[in-house]
Amino acid sequence: MNEEAYKSLQDPESGLTEYNALTFIIRQLLSELSTCTLVQVKKVTNTGGVAAVGFVDVQPLINQQDGFGNAVSHEVLYNLPYLRMQGGVNAIIIDPAVDDIGFAVFADKDISVVKTTKKKANPESARRFSMADGLYIGGVLNGVPTNYVQFSGNDINIKATGNVNITSPHINLQDAGTALKQLVNDTFLTLFDAHTHLYSPGPGTPTPTAAPGTASTSANKTAILKAE
C-alpha cells in the first residue's frame, strides 16, 4: 500500500505548540483568498473595433502545489472584464490580444450581477476574494511593439505598419512646421503646373491642352496651412 498517496501541507512543527497550530490554520485560510496574479490571455471578445469594453478568458501563470511540491495548474478564468482608458465617450481603443501577459486582480465580493447590469447591486453569492471575480489589467512582460505612439522627451513619435486614418469635420495643423507646409505646397503646385484639360473643337477624339505656360512661383504659396 502506498502510504504517501497524499501528503498534508503541514510540516513537523505545525502542531508542536498552540501558536504553531494557530499560525498554520491562519495560513491555510489566507491561501484561499485570491488577490492578484499574472495571467495570459486565451480569448478576447473584441478585436479593435469601435465597441463597448469587452471580456477576456485568461490562464493563471502561477501554479498551485500539492504537499509534495508537484505543480497543479489553475483552470482558465472566463469572462473577466478588461481595463480600457476611457472617460465618457472619449477612449483609447486598444483591446488585448491572445497570448498577451498581464495581471488579474480579484474583487473582495461577487461582482457577477454588476458585470451583467452595469448598475449597483447586491453580491449574488457569499464568495470572497474569488478568482471568479477577476478583472484583467494588461500590458506586462510583453515584447517589442511594431505599432506605437511614443513619448520621448519633447518628441511624440507615431509608428504604424498600416494606414493612419483620421476622420474629423475639421483638421487644423497649427505650427505644423516649415517642412510640412513646404511639402504640401510644393506638391500642390507641381500638380497644378502639370495639369491639362481635354477639349474638342469639333467631332472626334478630345485633344488635351498643353500645360500652363507660366509656372507658379513662391509668391503663390501660403504661409499658413489649414486642411478642412
Residue pairs with C-beta under 8 A, 6 or more apart in sequence:
4 68
6 67
7 66
7 67
7 68
8 67
9 28
9 67
10 24
13 20
14 20
14 21
14 24
15 21
15 24
32 129
33 128
33 129
34 106
34 129
34 130
34 131
34 134
35 105
35 106
35 129
36 103
36 104
36 105
36 106
37 60
37 61
37 62
37 103
37 104
38 60
38 61
38 62
38 101
38 102
38 103
38 140
38 141
39 58
39 59
39 60
39 61
39 77
39 101
39 102
39 103
39 104
39 136
40 58
40 59
40 61
40 99
40 100
40 101
41 56
41 57
41 58
41 96
41 97
41 98
41 99
41 100
41 101
41 102
41 136
41 138
42 56
42 57
42 58
42 59
42 76
42 98
43 56
43 57
43 98
44 54
44 55
44 56
44 82
44 95
44 96
44 97
44 98
45 54
45 55
45 56
46 53
46 54
46 95
47 95
48 93
48 94
48 95
49 93
50 93
53 81
53 82
53 84
53 86
54 81
54 82
54 95
55 79
55 80
55 81
55 82
56 80
56 82
56 96
56 136
57 76
57 77
57 78
57 79
57 80
58 76
58 77
58 80
58 102
58 104
58 134
58 136
59 74
59 76
59 77
60 74
60 77
60 104
60 131
61 101
62 74
63 71
63 72
63 73
63 74
64 71
64 72
64 73
64 74
65 71
65 72
66 72
74 131
77 104
77 131
77 132
77 134
79 115
80 104
80 134
80 135
80 136
81 115
81 135
81 136
82 95
82 96
82 135
82 136
82 137
82 138
83 135
83 136
83 137
83 138
84 91
84 92
84 93
84 94
84 95
85 91
85 92
86 92
96 102
96 136
96 138
100 138
100 139
100 142
101 140
101 141
101 142
102 136
102 137
102 138
102 139
102 140
103 136
103 137
103 140
104 131
104 134
104 135
104 136
104 137
105 134
105 135
105 137
106 129
106 130
106 131
106 133
106 134
106 135
107 129
107 133
107 134
107 135
108 128
108 129
109 123
109 127
109 128
109 133
110 123
110 124
110 125
110 126
110 127
110 130
110 132
110 133
111 123
111 133
112 124
112 125
112 132
112 133
113 121
113 122
113 123
113 124
114 120
114 121
127 133
146 159
146 161
147 159
147 160
147 161
147 162
148 157
148 158
148 159
149 156
149 157
149 158
150 156
150 157
150 158
150 159
158 164
170 228
171 227
171 228
172 226
172 227
173 180
173 225
173 226
173 227
176 225
180 225
181 222
181 223
181 224
181 225
184 225
185 221
185 222
185 225
189 216
189 220
189 221
192 212
192 216
193 211
193 212
193 215
193 216
194 211
195 211
195 212
196 208
196 209
196 210
196 211
197 208
197 209
198 206
198 207
198 208
198 209
199 206
199 207
199 209
200 206
200 207
201 207
